[in-house]
Amino acid sequence: MAEKAPVALGFKDLFTSGDTAMSLRNLSRTAGSASATPGAVLAVGLVAGMALASGGGAAQASCRFLMPIGGGGQPVVEKRIGPDRLVGRTNWNTDFAVDRSFASYRVNFQSASTSQGTFPLGVFLVFTDRSNLQLVNDNLSLSPGQQRRLGPFPAVPGKRTSLVNVRVGSSAMPGSTGFSYRVSVEGCN
């Protein structure tokens, strides 16, 4: 069943939790720039506040959000599952750029739909030699607003990761068309 996507992102939509000590260096540089939008500054403030409230200790992994390619400068992407196409491309894939090596990666996924939905989800590490490794191939059944953190997925020794690809949608599950979601990816050390 298709539905309209929500317009505004809420506090809980930033995909952080009490088990993460986050690196906010890159986010705070964005907020301090002259070109930062009020929404970006608000998002940085909320993420910083949530990180401080989490009480993350030094023994925990230090993670930072990866930026989506073509995502407008925000680490969280909101999409609606589009229909399969005989000609042309679907909107099922979102690529997150990996600009340096990380020990592991995690994917944060949240239903943005107003009803229960099933989300066909695939997650891949894409390497500089153009090979890839599928990490997830699952159908997530989520209630409105429900979140899932997937991972951590360790980096592959001897391979340099260039992208984390998240695919949401499947020609085998046309009933998922129209459901909305939010996704982000973190690189951790």
RODO-2510 file (C-alpha; in nm, 4 decimals, decimal comma):
residues 189
     n   res          X          Y          Z
     1     m     0,0000     0,0000     0,0000
     2     a     0,1530     0,3338    -0,1064
     3     e     0,1506     0,6270     0,1320
     4     k     0,2815     0,9801     0,1609
     5     a     0,6265     1,0281     0,3133
     6     p     0,6555     1,2443     0,6249
     7     v     0,7914     1,5929     0,5698
     8     a     0,9944     1,6656     0,8845
     9     l     1,2651     1,4657     1,0587
    10     g     1,2277     1,4249     1,4333
    11     f     1,4806     1,4015     1,7161
    12     k     1,4951     1,0216     1,7132
    13     d     1,5577     1,0193     1,3377
    14     l     1,9305     1,0896     1,3676
    15     f     2,0213     0,7246     1,4331
    16     t     2,2302     0,7439     1,7444
    17     s     2,2009     0,5429     2,0589
    18     g     2,3573     0,5105     2,3990
    19     d     2,6056     0,2463     2,2833
    20     t     2,8041     0,4811     2,0580
    21     a     3,0783     0,7331     2,1189
    22     m     3,0630     0,9423     1,8035
    23     s     3,3191     1,1588     1,6296
    24     l     3,1500     1,4912     1,5555
    25     r     3,4516     1,6665     1,4030
    26     n     3,3202     1,6603     1,0439
    27     l     2,9652     1,7452     1,1450
    28     s     3,0759     2,0447     1,3494
    29     r     3,2863     2,1752     1,0587
    30     t     2,9716     2,1680     0,8456
    31     a     2,7723     2,3585     1,1070
    32     g     3,0429     2,6219     1,1436
    33     s     3,0672     2,6969     0,7720
    34     a     2,9067     3,0027     0,6216
    35     s     2,7079     2,7845     0,3802
    36     a     2,5486     2,5697     0,6534
    37     t     2,1709     2,5647     0,6451
    38     p     1,9683     2,6106     0,9649
    39     g     1,8603     2,2460     0,9345
    40     a     2,2221     2,1285     0,9211
    41     v     2,3111     2,3350     1,2265
    42     l     2,0094     2,1938     1,4116
    43     a     2,1022     1,8385     1,3121
    44     v     2,4599     1,8864     1,4332
    45     g     2,3344     2,0258     1,7641
    46     l     2,0954     1,7352     1,8137
    47     v     2,3577     1,4748     1,7262
    48     a     2,6102     1,6397     1,9591
    49     g     2,3585     1,6499     2,2424
    50     m     2,2638     1,2874     2,1910
    51     a     2,6312     1,1839     2,1878
    52     l     2,6950     1,3650     2,5154
    53     a     2,3830     1,2178     2,6723
    54     s     2,4838     0,8666     2,5676
    55     g     2,7742     0,8639     2,8103
    56     g     2,9910     0,6748     2,5607
    57     g     3,3220     0,5723     2,7166
    58     a     3,6707     0,5640     2,5720
    59     a     3,6577     0,1831     2,5377
    60     q     3,3728     0,2043     2,2875
    61     a     3,4152     0,2346     1,9109
    62     s     3,4533     0,5818     1,7671
    63     c     3,2128     0,6109     1,4745
    64     r     3,1311     0,8803     1,2231
    65     f     2,8601     0,9114     0,9638
    66     l     2,9503     0,8450     0,6011
    67     m     2,8073     1,0896     0,3509
    68     p     2,5720     0,9651     0,0813
    69     i     2,6729     1,0362    -0,2766
    70     g     2,4399     1,3036    -0,4102
    71     g     2,2721     1,3369    -0,0706
    72     g     2,2789     1,7141    -0,0342
    73     g     2,5311     1,7164     0,2515
    74     q     2,3189     1,5365     0,5126
    75     p     2,4213     1,1915     0,6464
    76     v     2,0640     1,0614     0,6771
    77     v     1,8818     0,9797     0,3530
    78     e     1,5032     0,9566     0,3403
    79     k     1,3457     0,7707     0,0491
    80     r     1,0337     0,5893    -0,0604
    81     i     1,0592     0,2488    -0,2292
    82     g     0,9756     0,2997    -0,5943
    83     p     0,8383     0,0438    -0,8384
    84     d     1,0559    -0,1885    -1,0431
    85     r     1,1201    -0,0687    -1,3984
    86     l     1,1593    -0,2546    -1,7241
    87     v     1,3531     0,0387    -1,8705
    88     g     1,5657     0,2828    -1,6737
    89     r     1,6860     0,2741    -1,3156
    90     t     1,5061     0,2220    -0,9874
    91     n     1,5671     0,4375    -0,6774
    92     w     1,6568     0,1320    -0,4721
    93     n     2,0316     0,1978    -0,4307
    94     t     2,1978     0,4537    -0,2055
    95     d     2,5776     0,4732    -0,2000
    96     f     2,7722     0,6085     0,0969
    97     a     3,1290     0,7253     0,0244
    98     v     3,4122     0,5765     0,2297
    99     d     3,6903     0,8375     0,2346
   100     r     3,9332     0,6493     0,4614
   101     s     3,9823     0,3054     0,6159
   102     f     3,7592     0,1918     0,9017
   103     a     3,7694    -0,1183     1,1194
   104     s     3,3950    -0,1781     1,0778
   105     y     3,0718    -0,0366     0,9381
   106     r     2,7140    -0,0215     1,0646
   107     v     2,3883     0,0613     0,8943
   108     n     2,1066     0,2461     1,0697
   109     f     1,7629     0,1866     0,9211
   110     q     1,4270     0,3298     1,0271
   111     s     1,0748     0,2991     0,8911
   112     a     0,9343     0,6414     0,8019
   113     s     0,5995     0,4929     0,7015
   114     t     0,2737     0,5366     0,8884
   115     s     0,1889     0,1654     0,8799
   116     q     0,3669    -0,1691     0,9263
   117     g     0,5926    -0,2408     0,6309
   118     t     0,8359    -0,4969     0,4947
   119     f     1,1592    -0,3558     0,3572
   120     p     1,3689    -0,5801     0,1265
   121     l     1,7207    -0,4781     0,2321
   122     g     2,0604    -0,5532     0,0833
   123     v     2,3877    -0,4068     0,2123
   124     f     2,7164    -0,4343     0,0227
   125     l     3,0753    -0,3266     0,0749
   126     v     3,2143    -0,2103    -0,2604
   127     f     3,5928    -0,2179    -0,2976
   128     t     3,8356    -0,0087    -0,5011
   129     d     3,8973    -0,3045    -0,7351
   130     r     3,5193    -0,2927    -0,8159
   131     s     3,4467    -0,6215    -0,6411
   132     n     3,1856    -0,6307    -0,3643
   133     l     3,0740    -0,8305    -0,0636
   134     q     2,7080    -0,8676     0,0343
   135     l     2,6633    -0,8224     0,4096
   136     v     2,2833    -0,8278     0,4392
   137     n     2,0042    -0,9821     0,2333
   138     d     1,6917    -0,9679     0,4461
   139     n     1,3305    -0,8541     0,4588
   140     l     1,2892    -0,6250     0,7597
   141     s     0,9376    -0,6033     0,8949
   142     l     0,9110    -0,2740     1,0837
   143     s     0,6406    -0,0788     1,2624
   144     p     0,6124     0,2981     1,2016
   145     g     0,9210     0,4690     1,3434
   146     q     1,0909     0,1412     1,4392
   147     q     1,4699     0,1393     1,3967
   148     r     1,7265    -0,1325     1,3352
   149     r     2,1022    -0,1023     1,3667
   150     l     2,2780    -0,3606     1,1528
   151     g     2,6390    -0,4526     1,2229
   152     p     2,9080    -0,3888     1,3068
   153     f     3,0436    -0,5462     0,9892
   154     p     3,4239    -0,5779     0,9983
   155     a     3,6342    -0,4400     0,7145
   156     v     3,7773    -0,7036     0,4800
   157     p     4,1525    -0,7519     0,5300
   158     g     4,3525    -0,6755     0,2177
   159     k     4,0667    -0,4841     0,0509
   160     r     4,0080    -0,1078     0,0436
   161     t     3,6380    -0,0182     0,0779
   162     s     3,5257     0,2697    -0,1444
   163     l     3,1470     0,2573    -0,0913
   164     v     2,8800     0,1077     0,1290
   165     n     2,5774     0,0379    -0,0909
   166     v     2,2330     0,0044     0,0665
   167     r     1,9628    -0,1388    -0,1596
   168     v     1,6011    -0,1178    -0,0438
   169     g     1,3482    -0,2716    -0,2833
   170     s     1,3047    -0,5905    -0,4827
   171     s     1,1171    -0,7014    -0,7907
   172     a     1,0284    -1,0154    -0,5911
   173     m     0,8434    -0,7974    -0,3334
   174     p     0,6244    -0,5478    -0,5219
   175     g     0,4098    -0,5100    -0,2071
   176     s     0,6888    -0,3050    -0,0479
   177     t     0,6510    -0,0295    -0,3086
   178     g     0,5523     0,3008    -0,1492
   179     f     0,6949     0,2418     0,1981
   180     s     0,9242     0,5187     0,3256
   181     y     1,2463     0,4835     0,5228
   182     r     1,5527     0,6649     0,6549
   183     v     1,9009     0,5213     0,6287
   184     s     2,2507     0,6195     0,7372
   185     v     2,5863     0,4419     0,7511
   186     e     2,8666     0,4817     1,0024
   187     g     3,2338     0,3937     0,9740
   188     c     3,3910     0,2890     1,3065
   189     n     3,7385     0,2394     1,4532
***
